[in-house]
Every structure is written in structure tokens, then in C-alpha cells.
Amino acid sequence: MTKDVQLSTPAQKQFESLDGSIKDRVRKALRKLADSSSGDIKKLKGVKGRETLLRLRVGDYRIVYRDDPDAFRIVQIFHRGKGYDWLE
């Protein structure tokens, strides 16, 4: 079953700012996620009191998303060096 992939406004801006080859890898990973919900996926820890967030690893980049019943909602796309400080 294929789900829609919807990018938030910040995630859309982050995606647009990526280099061409990284953008292609992220696009391919999002298609794979939509088709089969597979990849290097882990549930984020330390987000109690918030919605359940998952992260998909694509090389040195991380895609943080929510798995809603009708779609995958992409919250952030960032380089792993940035870290997860924005969650706090």
C-alpha cells in the first residue's frame, strides 16, 4: 500500500536547499518510504508529550516524520551534524 508523503513548510525549504545529488538520494528514500515503509528507520526518544516521531537515515542526512494513517508527514530534513536540538 502506498501512502502520500507530505512535506511541512520548513521541510520543503530544507529539501530545496540540498545539493543535487543529496536531493536525489532523499527523493529516492522518500519514494521507498511511501511504497514500502522501509529503510533505516528508528523511533525518536525523548519526545514525551509530543506526537510520535520517527527518523529515516539517508547517508549523513536525517528525515524526521510522523506516520499518520493517511500519509507520512515530513517534519524536518537536516544534516546529522545539526543534531536534534530543535526538538527541545
Phi and psi in degrees as GROMACS dihedral restraints (atoms count N, CA, C in turn):
[ dihedral_restraints ]
;  ai    aj    ak    al  type     phi  dphi    fc
    3     4     5     6     1   -98.1    20    10
    4     5     6     7     1   131.7    20    10
    6     7     8     9     1  -106.2    20    10
    7     8     9    10     1   156.8    20    10
    9    10    11    12     1   -73.1    20    10
   10    11    12    13     1   153.6    20    10
   12    13    14    15     1  -118.0    20    10
   13    14    15    16     1   119.8    20    10
   15    16    17    18     1  -120.2    20    10
   16    17    18    19     1   127.3    20    10
   18    19    20    21     1   -94.7    20    10
   19    20    21    22     1   134.8    20    10
   21    22    23    24     1   -69.5    20    10
   22    23    24    25     1   168.5    20    10
   24    25    26    27     1   -59.2    20    10
   25    26    27    28     1   -47.0    20    10
   27    28    29    30     1   -62.1    20    10
   28    29    30    31     1   -39.6    20    10
   30    31    32    33     1   -65.8    20    10
   31    32    33    34     1   -36.7    20    10
   33    34    35    36     1   -63.8    20    10
   34    35    36    37     1   -43.6    20    10
   36    37    38    39     1   -65.1    20    10
   37    38    39    40     1   -40.3    20    10
   39    40    41    42     1   -65.1    20    10
   40    41    42    43     1   -40.7    20    10
   42    43    44    45     1   -62.7    20    10
   43    44    45    46     1   -44.7    20    10
   45    46    47    48     1   -62.2    20    10
   46    47    48    49     1   -30.6    20    10
   48    49    50    51     1   -83.2    20    10
   49    50    51    52     1    -6.0    20    10
   51    52    53    54     1   -72.2    20    10
   52    53    54    55     1   152.8    20    10
   54    55    56    57     1   -66.8    20    10
   55    56    57    58     1   160.1    20    10
   57    58    59    60     1   -55.3    20    10
   58    59    60    61     1   -49.4    20    10
   60    61    62    63     1   -68.7    20    10
   61    62    63    64     1   -37.3    20    10
   63    64    65    66     1   -68.0    20    10
   64    65    66    67     1   -40.2    20    10
   66    67    68    69     1   -60.3    20    10
   67    68    69    70     1   -40.8    20    10
   69    70    71    72     1   -63.8    20    10
   70    71    72    73     1   -41.9    20    10
   72    73    74    75     1   -64.9    20    10
   73    74    75    76     1   -41.4    20    10
   75    76    77    78     1   -66.3    20    10
   76    77    78    79     1   -42.9    20    10
   78    79    80    81     1   -60.0    20    10
   79    80    81    82     1   -44.0    20    10
   81    82    83    84     1   -64.3    20    10
   82    83    84    85     1   -40.5    20    10
   84    85    86    87     1   -65.7    20    10
   85    86    87    88     1   -37.5    20    10
   87    88    89    90     1   -68.3    20    10
   88    89    90    91     1   -37.6    20    10
   90    91    92    93     1   -64.5    20    10
   91    92    93    94     1   -42.6    20    10
   93    94    95    96     1   -63.8    20    10
   94    95    96    97     1   -40.4    20    10
   96    97    98    99     1   -61.2    20    10
   97    98    99   100     1   -45.4    20    10
   99   100   101   102     1   -63.5    20    10
  100   101   102   103     1   -38.1    20    10
  102   103   104   105     1   -79.1    20    10
  103   104   105   106     1   -40.3    20    10
  105   106   107   108     1  -136.0    20    10
  106   107   108   109     1     3.5    20    10
  108   109   110   111     1    51.8    20    10
  109   110   111   112     1    43.5    20    10
  111   112   113   114     1  -124.8    20    10
  112   113   114   115     1   164.9    20    10
  114   115   116   117     1   136.5    20    10
  115   116   117   118     1  -171.9    20    10
  117   118   119   120     1   -83.1    20    10
  118   119   120   121     1    87.2    20    10
  120   121   122   123     1  -113.3    20    10
  121   122   123   124     1   135.1    20    10
  123   124   125   126     1  -139.8    20    10
  124   125   126   127     1   150.7    20    10
  126   127   128   129     1   -80.2    20    10
  127   128   129   130     1   135.4    20    10
  129   130   131   132     1   -75.9    20    10
  130   131   132   133     1   139.0    20    10
  132   133   134   135     1   -97.0    20    10
  133   134   135   136     1   159.7    20    10
  135   136   137   138     1    77.8    20    10
  136   137   138   139     1    23.6    20    10
  138   139   140   141     1  -118.6    20    10
  139   140   141   142     1    37.6    20    10
  141   142   143   144     1   -61.5    20    10
  142   143   144   145     1   143.6    20    10
  144   145   146   147     1    82.5    20    10
  145   146   147   148     1    -1.8    20    10
  147   148   149   150     1  -118.4    20    10
  148   149   150   151     1   173.4    20    10
  150   151   152   153     1   -63.7    20    10
  151   152   153   154     1   157.8    20    10
  153   154   155   156     1   -72.2    20    10
  154   155   156   157     1   123.2    20    10
  156   157   158   159     1  -113.8    20    10
  157   158   159   160     1   144.7    20    10
  159   160   161   162     1  -121.7    20    10
  160   161   162   163     1   157.4    20    10
  162   163   164   165     1  -126.3    20    10
  163   164   165   166     1   140.3    20    10
  165   166   167   168     1  -112.9    20    10
  166   167   168   169     1   124.8    20    10
  168   169   170   171     1   -92.1    20    10
  169   170   171   172     1   128.5    20    10
  171   172   173   174     1  -129.5    20    10
  172   173   174   175     1    90.9    20    10
  174   175   176   177     1    61.4    20    10
  175   176   177   178     1  -123.9    20    10
  177   178   179   180     1   -90.0    20    10
  178   179   180   181     1     7.2    20    10
  180   181   182   183     1  -110.5    20    10
  181   182   183   184     1   152.5    20    10
  183   184   185   186     1  -123.9    20    10
  184   185   186   187     1   138.5    20    10
  186   187   188   189     1  -116.8    20    10
  187   188   189   190     1   116.7    20    10
  189   190   191   192     1  -101.8    20    10
  190   191   192   193     1   131.8    20    10
  192   193   194   195     1  -149.0    20    10
  193   194   195   196     1   165.0    20    10
  195   196   197   198     1  -108.7    20    10
  196   197   198   199     1   141.7    20    10
  198   199   200   201     1  -101.7    20    10
  199   200   201   202     1    88.7    20    10
  201   202   203   204     1   -84.1    20    10
  202   203   204   205     1   161.3    20    10
  204   205   206   207     1   -58.0    20    10
  205   206   207   208     1   -33.4    20    10
  207   208   209   210     1  -101.6    20    10
  208   209   210   211     1   -16.0    20    10
  210   211   212   213     1  -162.1    20    10
  211   212   213   214     1   161.8    20    10
  213   214   215   216     1   -94.0    20    10
  214   215   216   217     1   121.4    20    10
  216   217   218   219     1  -104.2    20    10
  217   218   219   220     1   109.2    20    10
  219   220   221   222     1   -78.9    20    10
  220   221   222   223     1   125.2    20    10
  222   223   224   225     1   -96.7    20    10
  223   224   225   226     1   -46.5    20    10
  225   226   227   228     1  -145.3    20    10
  226   227   228   229     1   149.7    20    10
  228   229   230   231     1  -132.4    20    10
  229   230   231   232     1   119.7    20    10
  231   232   233   234     1  -151.3    20    10
  232   233   234   235     1   161.5    20    10
  234   235   236   237     1   -74.7    20    10
  235   236   237   238     1   142.6    20    10
  237   238   239   240     1   -59.8    20    10
  238   239   240   241     1   -25.0    20    10
  240   241   242   243     1   -66.0    20    10
  241   242   243   244     1   -24.6    20    10
  243   244   245   246     1   -67.7    20    10
  244   245   246   247     1   -32.9    20    10
  246   247   248   249     1    79.0    20    10
  247   248   249   250     1  -174.2    20    10
  249   250   251   252     1  -108.3    20    10
  250   251   252   253     1    24.1    20    10
  252   253   254   255     1   -60.0    20    10
  253   254   255   256     1   -28.0    20    10
  255   256   257   258     1   -65.9    20    10
  256   257   258   259     1   -15.9    20    10
  258   259   260   261     1   -72.0    20    10
  259   260   261   262     1   -27.8    20    10
